[in-house]
Amino acid sequence: MNAAGFLLFVTKRELLDPTFIVVNIIFGSIGVIIGLSITSSAEVINLVYTVVVFEFAILYFYKNVYASDDEIGGQKSSNDQKVEMSPKNRVDREMEGKTTIDIIETALSTLSTLKPPIKSVPMWIYVCMALGAVLGGFVTANVGSGSDIMLYAYGIFVWNKFVPMNRRRGDHSLTASSVVVMGCMSLLTACCRALSSVPITHRTMLTWGAMAWVVVIGAPVGSLVLTPACVPYLRMMFYFLAVVQLVLFGLLKIQGNITAWVVIIVLTVVQLTALSTTYFTCGKGRGKCGACSKK
């Protein structure tokens, strides 16, 4: 994550959102500290990780296949679009060949159509972002991932739905910002874990050494592979692997643990119910709810 975050900061800094990054790092750090202070068994950690990935796969599938632009606040934002002509050049082109009277009439017409400034983002939006960051940090401290998922899901289904149009963020911006946040959270978690009274086992170090080079090489390679033409196939691969991971974990680890299966089923049913309700109230071809109709 830090390798990918470094590349984004150097080559695609315009995609990074300072608000999302700063808030999620500050409050995510609180969640990491809380998470590390609670001792959990390996079985619980593996279960949490598998369930988080599976539930996010359902949410991500819904967002890409069924969600409407109104429902998630639009797929694009001004931050993901191409840079427009500078205001000075645009004015010079519009005023070219016009007389003084024409310029005055144009100015008066423009003033008469000006709208009041767009309202600022409500405070409760930032409060929810901070709470989501704490939760993401808590999950990250236990399973190694979570802050990135919380940032992306919050950005799509909360931020983009309730903030003014010019403040909404697109897929690329949210993904890039989540990578930087996750890199910082993983570094913080590793440092806190190394400085804690519980020593890092030899097996953990071997696992880190075996995977570190794969991640460092995979970050730049992934940026090359992730072209618009490959995105649909990579998404389908993610959906498939999320289901396979849950099935294998269930067969090998959960097995007859009724409590674990009940937790998975309840979370899945709750999410599917919420997404179905959202689809039939705000989805494609349906009536728009109050929040969706506010543009």
C-alpha positions as CSV (number, residue, x, y, z in Angstrom):
1,M,0.0,0.0,0.0
2,N,2.8,2.4,0.8
3,A,4.5,1.6,-2.5
4,A,1.3,2.3,-4.4
5,G,0.6,5.4,-2.3
6,F,4.0,6.8,-3.1
7,L,3.4,6.3,-6.8
8,L,0.0,8.1,-6.5
9,F,1.5,11.0,-4.6
10,V,4.3,11.4,-7.2
11,T,2.4,10.8,-10.4
12,K,-1.3,11.4,-9.7
13,R,-1.5,13.8,-6.8
14,E,-4.6,15.5,-8.3
15,L,-6.6,12.4,-7.4
16,L,-5.9,12.6,-3.7
17,D,-8.5,14.3,-1.5
18,P,-6.8,16.0,1.5
19,T,-10.0,16.0,3.6
20,F,-10.6,12.2,3.3
21,I,-7.0,11.4,3.8
22,V,-6.4,13.6,6.9
23,V,-9.6,12.7,8.7
24,N,-9.3,9.0,8.1
25,I,-5.6,8.9,9.2
26,I,-6.2,10.9,12.4
27,F,-9.4,9.1,13.6
28,G,-8.3,5.8,12.0
29,S,-5.2,6.0,14.3
30,I,-7.6,6.0,17.3
31,G,-9.3,2.9,16.0
32,V,-5.9,1.2,15.5
33,I,-4.9,1.9,19.1
34,I,-8.2,0.6,20.4
35,G,-8.0,-2.5,18.2
36,L,-4.5,-3.3,19.3
37,S,-5.5,-3.0,22.9
38,I,-8.0,-5.9,22.5
39,T,-6.6,-9.4,22.3
40,S,-8.4,-11.6,19.7
41,S,-7.8,-15.2,18.7
42,A,-6.5,-16.1,15.3
43,E,-9.9,-17.8,14.4
44,V,-11.8,-14.6,15.2
45,I,-9.4,-12.5,13.2
46,N,-9.6,-14.8,10.2
47,L,-13.4,-14.8,10.4
48,V,-13.6,-11.0,10.6
49,Y,-11.3,-10.6,7.6
50,T,-13.2,-13.1,5.5
51,V,-16.6,-11.6,6.4
52,V,-15.4,-8.0,5.7
53,V,-14.1,-8.9,2.3
54,F,-17.3,-10.9,1.4
55,E,-19.7,-8.2,2.6
56,F,-17.7,-5.5,0.8
57,A,-17.8,-7.6,-2.4
58,I,-21.6,-7.6,-2.2
59,L,-21.7,-3.9,-1.7
60,Y,-19.2,-3.3,-4.5
61,F,-21.2,-5.6,-6.9
62,Y,-24.4,-3.7,-6.1
63,K,-22.6,-0.3,-6.7
64,N,-21.2,-1.3,-10.1
65,V,-24.2,-3.3,-11.4
66,Y,-27.5,-2.0,-9.9
67,A,-26.9,1.4,-8.3
68,S,-28.1,4.4,-10.2
69,D,-26.1,7.7,-10.5
70,D,-28.7,9.5,-8.3
71,E,-28.5,6.8,-5.7
72,I,-24.7,7.2,-5.1
73,G,-24.5,10.9,-6.0
74,G,-23.2,10.4,-9.5
75,Q,-20.2,8.4,-10.8
76,K,-18.1,11.4,-11.7
77,S,-17.1,14.5,-9.9
78,S,-15.3,17.6,-11.0
79,N,-12.1,16.2,-9.5
80,D,-12.1,13.3,-11.9
81,Q,-12.9,15.2,-15.1
82,K,-10.5,16.8,-17.5
83,V,-9.1,20.2,-16.8
84,E,-11.2,22.8,-18.5
85,M,-10.1,26.0,-20.3
86,S,-8.8,28.7,-17.9
87,P,-11.3,31.4,-16.9
88,K,-9.2,34.1,-18.6
89,N,-9.0,32.3,-21.9
90,R,-12.7,31.4,-21.8
91,V,-13.6,35.0,-21.2
92,D,-11.3,36.3,-23.9
93,R,-12.9,33.8,-26.4
94,E,-16.4,34.8,-25.4
95,M,-15.7,38.5,-25.7
96,E,-13.8,38.4,-28.9
97,G,-15.3,40.6,-31.6
98,K,-17.9,42.1,-29.3
99,T,-18.5,45.8,-28.8
100,T,-18.5,47.6,-25.4
101,I,-22.3,47.6,-25.4
102,D,-22.4,43.9,-26.0
103,I,-19.9,43.2,-23.2
104,I,-22.0,45.3,-20.8
105,E,-25.2,43.5,-21.8
106,T,-23.5,40.1,-21.3
107,A,-22.2,41.1,-17.9
108,L,-25.7,42.3,-16.8
109,S,-27.3,39.2,-18.1
110,T,-24.8,37.0,-16.2
111,L,-25.3,38.9,-13.0
112,S,-29.1,38.4,-13.2
113,T,-28.7,34.7,-13.5
114,L,-26.2,34.2,-10.7
115,K,-27.3,31.7,-8.1
116,P,-26.6,31.9,-4.3
117,P,-23.4,30.1,-3.2
118,I,-23.7,26.4,-2.6
119,K,-24.1,25.6,1.1
120,S,-21.1,24.1,2.9
121,V,-20.9,20.4,3.9
122,P,-23.0,19.7,7.1
123,M,-21.0,19.0,10.2
124,W,-22.7,15.6,10.7
125,I,-21.1,14.4,7.4
126,Y,-17.7,14.9,8.9
127,V,-18.8,13.3,12.2
128,C,-19.9,10.2,10.3
129,M,-16.6,10.2,8.4
130,A,-14.7,10.3,11.7
131,L,-16.7,7.5,13.2
132,G,-16.2,5.4,10.0
133,A,-12.5,6.1,10.2
134,V,-12.4,4.8,13.8
135,L,-14.2,1.6,12.8
136,G,-11.9,1.2,9.8
137,G,-8.9,1.6,12.0
138,F,-10.2,-0.9,14.5
139,V,-10.7,-3.5,11.8
140,T,-7.3,-2.7,10.3
141,A,-5.6,-3.3,13.6
142,N,-7.1,-6.8,13.7
143,V,-7.1,-8.1,10.1
144,G,-4.7,-5.8,8.3
145,S,-7.3,-4.1,6.1
146,G,-10.5,-2.1,6.7
147,S,-9.7,1.6,6.5
148,D,-9.6,1.5,2.7
149,I,-12.9,-0.3,2.6
150,M,-14.6,2.1,5.0
151,L,-13.3,5.2,3.2
152,Y,-14.5,4.0,-0.2
153,A,-17.9,2.8,1.0
154,Y,-18.5,6.0,3.0
155,G,-17.4,8.2,0.0
156,I,-19.8,6.4,-2.4
157,F,-22.9,5.9,-0.3
158,V,-22.7,8.8,2.2
159,W,-20.5,11.7,1.0
160,N,-21.5,11.6,-2.6
161,K,-25.1,11.3,-1.7
162,F,-25.4,14.3,0.7
163,V,-22.8,16.9,-0.3
164,P,-23.1,19.5,-3.0
165,M,-22.3,18.4,-6.6
166,N,-19.0,20.3,-6.7
167,R,-17.7,18.5,-3.6
168,R,-18.5,14.9,-4.7
169,R,-15.6,12.5,-5.5
170,G,-15.3,10.0,-8.3
171,D,-14.2,6.4,-8.2
172,H,-10.6,7.1,-9.1
173,S,-10.3,9.8,-6.4
174,L,-11.8,7.6,-3.6
175,T,-9.7,4.6,-4.6
176,A,-6.5,6.7,-4.7
177,S,-7.2,8.3,-1.4
178,S,-8.0,5.0,0.2
179,V,-4.7,3.5,-0.9
180,V,-2.8,6.4,0.7
181,V,-4.8,6.0,3.9
182,M,-4.4,2.3,4.0
183,G,-0.6,2.6,3.6
184,C,-0.4,5.0,6.6
185,M,-2.7,2.7,8.7
186,S,-0.6,-0.4,7.9
187,L,2.6,1.5,8.8
188,L,1.1,2.7,12.0
189,T,-0.2,-0.7,12.9
190,A,3.1,-2.3,12.2
191,C,5.0,0.2,14.3
192,C,2.5,0.0,17.2
193,R,2.7,-3.8,17.1
194,A,6.5,-3.8,17.0
195,L,6.7,-1.4,20.0
196,S,4.1,-3.3,22.1
197,S,5.0,-5.7,24.9
198,V,3.9,-8.7,22.9
199,P,6.9,-9.8,20.7
200,I,6.4,-10.4,17.0
201,T,6.8,-14.2,16.3
202,H,9.4,-15.6,13.9
203,R,6.6,-17.0,11.8
204,T,5.1,-13.6,11.4
205,M,8.4,-12.2,10.2
206,L,8.7,-15.0,7.7
207,T,5.2,-14.3,6.4
208,W,6.1,-10.6,6.0
209,G,9.3,-11.4,4.2
210,A,7.6,-13.7,1.8
211,M,4.9,-11.2,0.8
212,A,6.7,-7.8,1.0
213,W,8.5,-8.1,-2.3
214,V,5.3,-9.3,-4.0
215,V,3.4,-6.2,-2.9
216,V,6.2,-3.8,-3.8
217,I,6.4,-5.3,-7.3
218,G,2.7,-5.7,-7.6
219,A,1.9,-2.0,-6.9
220,P,3.5,-0.6,-10.1
221,V,2.5,-3.6,-12.2
222,G,-1.1,-3.2,-11.0
223,S,-1.2,0.4,-12.1
224,L,-0.2,-0.7,-15.6
225,V,-2.7,-3.5,-15.7
226,L,-5.6,-1.5,-14.3
227,T,-6.7,0.0,-17.7
228,P,-10.4,0.9,-18.4
229,A,-10.6,-2.2,-20.7
230,C,-9.5,-4.5,-17.9
231,V,-11.6,-3.1,-15.1
232,P,-14.7,-5.3,-15.7
233,Y,-12.6,-8.4,-15.7
234,L,-10.7,-7.5,-12.6
235,R,-14.0,-6.7,-10.8
236,M,-15.4,-10.1,-11.8
237,M,-12.2,-11.7,-10.5
238,F,-12.6,-9.9,-7.2
239,Y,-16.3,-11.1,-6.8
240,F,-15.2,-14.6,-7.6
241,L,-12.3,-14.7,-5.2
242,A,-14.4,-13.2,-2.4
243,V,-16.9,-16.0,-2.7
244,V,-14.2,-18.7,-3.0
245,Q,-12.4,-17.4,0.0
246,L,-15.6,-17.5,2.1
247,V,-16.4,-21.1,0.9
248,L,-12.9,-22.4,1.6
249,F,-12.7,-20.7,5.0
250,G,-16.1,-22.2,5.9
251,L,-15.1,-25.7,4.8
252,L,-11.6,-25.6,6.5
253,K,-12.1,-23.4,9.5
254,I,-15.7,-22.6,10.4
255,Q,-17.1,-26.1,9.7
256,G,-19.7,-26.8,12.3
257,N,-19.4,-23.5,14.2
258,I,-23.1,-22.5,14.3
259,T,-22.3,-19.1,15.9
260,A,-20.0,-18.1,13.1
261,W,-22.4,-19.1,10.4
262,V,-25.3,-17.2,12.1
263,V,-23.1,-14.1,12.2
264,I,-22.3,-14.4,8.5
265,I,-25.9,-15.1,7.5
266,V,-27.3,-12.3,9.6
267,L,-24.9,-9.7,8.3
268,T,-25.5,-10.8,4.7
269,V,-29.3,-10.7,5.1
270,V,-29.2,-7.3,6.7
271,Q,-27.0,-5.9,3.9
272,L,-29.1,-7.4,1.2
273,T,-32.2,-6.0,2.8
274,A,-30.7,-2.6,3.0
275,L,-29.5,-2.6,-0.6
276,S,-32.9,-4.0,-1.8
277,T,-34.7,-1.2,0.0
278,T,-32.4,1.4,-1.4
279,Y,-32.8,0.0,-4.9
280,F,-36.5,0.0,-4.9
281,T,-36.7,3.5,-3.4
282,C,-33.8,5.2,-5.2
283,G,-32.6,2.8,-7.8
284,K,-32.8,2.8,-11.6
285,G,-36.3,3.2,-12.9
286,R,-37.7,3.8,-9.5
287,G,-38.9,6.9,-7.7
288,K,-36.2,9.1,-6.2
289,C,-36.0,9.6,-2.4
290,G,-35.7,13.1,-1.0
291,A,-31.9,12.9,-0.7
292,C,-31.4,11.7,-4.2
293,S,-33.6,14.4,-5.7
294,K,-31.5,17.2,-4.2
295,K,-29.0,18.2,-6.8
